[in-house]
């Protein structure tokens, strides 16, 4: 009779172990799905912020003019235009910094980051952006500031010095 209880106990232990394994697998799947949804939500929010920054240019001819002058001939900006130029660049670079941090943390896809990165790197080739960055890089975290500075230090000024 004691053998039967031992066998029943062994079967119960095996079933308990199977239940624990099933629970762990299920929990792992749920965490992975939650992480994927979190990444998608973060990407959507960041893309929305980026689009809002870019759409400001489309709806504000005054801002567009300030950016055009600021990119090419920053010394020609009026004080009001410089404020617009600087404020817009601060917003854009703050959005990019947030995306960069999310990318480094694995919460932003390489595809989305690559598009933002390429356009940002192109911006850093404008003489006016470089001039602005030289006085404002301390507003950003060291990791991001070093990332931007690397591109400024290694890429020539092109396309933006012909205004």
Helices and strands as residue ranges (DSSP letters): H 2-59, H 61-72, G 74-76, H 79-104, H 110-123, H 127-136, G 137-139, H 142-154
